[in-house]
Amino acid sequence: MDIQIHSVKQYNGPKRKVLSVDGIPIAIARSRNRLEGFSAYLQGYHVEISDKKIKKSLDQIRRELAN
């Protein structure tokens, strides 16, 4: 499992951070701190994630990585 955070320049917009797992983009956010929380959650740490939709998709990815 290779988790990386990249900074990407949007067209005519600010830079955004992208969380990718094994080269597949998973989430986009403005702050690196938010993506580091997602990364820690995928690695099995207890992190409070307030957005239920993102948490549901991270749970699905977490289950796939466990298999």
Wavefront OBJ file of the C-alpha trace (Angstrom):
o trace
v 0.000 0.000 0.000
v 1.668 3.179 -1.231
v -0.054 6.331 0.110
v 1.128 9.649 -1.320
v 0.045 13.290 -1.081
v 0.755 15.482 -4.110
v 0.250 19.187 -4.701
v -1.565 19.872 -7.985
v -2.182 23.229 -9.665
v -5.745 23.622 -10.886
v -6.462 25.416 -14.139
v -6.843 29.141 -13.308
v -7.087 28.277 -9.642
v -5.153 27.580 -6.477
v -3.081 24.542 -5.674
v -4.903 21.546 -4.205
v -3.553 18.482 -2.463
v -4.421 15.026 -3.801
v -4.321 11.812 -1.750
v -3.495 8.773 -3.862
v -3.296 5.111 -2.906
v -1.194 2.933 -5.222
v -1.334 5.675 -7.856
v -5.149 6.013 -7.782
v -6.438 9.432 -6.617
v -8.763 9.081 -3.633
v -9.437 12.578 -2.258
v -8.763 16.237 -3.031
v -8.516 18.927 -0.345
v -7.070 22.362 0.267
v -5.228 21.501 3.452
v -2.528 18.899 3.804
v -3.589 18.327 7.417
v -7.000 17.001 6.324
v -5.405 14.569 3.872
v -2.923 13.408 6.506
v -5.921 12.500 8.678
v -7.395 10.469 5.810
v -4.028 8.778 5.301
v -3.786 7.887 8.997
v -7.345 6.493 8.894
v -6.436 4.257 5.950
v -3.414 2.980 7.887
v -5.644 1.905 10.773
v -5.315 4.768 13.249
v -8.365 6.180 15.040
v -9.071 9.551 13.429
v -12.293 11.542 13.693
v -13.721 12.136 10.200
v -16.805 14.358 10.236
v -17.833 13.861 6.601
v -19.851 10.617 6.458
v -19.619 10.299 2.663
v -15.819 10.430 2.713
v -15.681 8.090 5.699
v -17.843 5.550 3.856
v -15.565 5.601 0.795
v -12.434 5.384 2.997
v -13.953 2.381 4.798
v -14.492 0.684 1.445
v -10.882 1.334 0.392
v -9.667 0.152 3.792
v -11.547 -3.155 3.381
v -10.149 -3.652 -0.126
v -6.604 -3.056 1.103
v -7.085 -5.542 3.942
v -7.945 -8.347 1.483
l 1 2 3 4 5 6 7 8 9 10 11 12 13 14 15 16 17 18 19 20 21 22 23 24 25 26 27 28 29 30 31 32 33 34 35 36 37 38 39 40 41 42 43 44 45 46 47 48 49 50 51 52 53 54 55 56 57 58 59 60 61 62 63 64 65 66 67
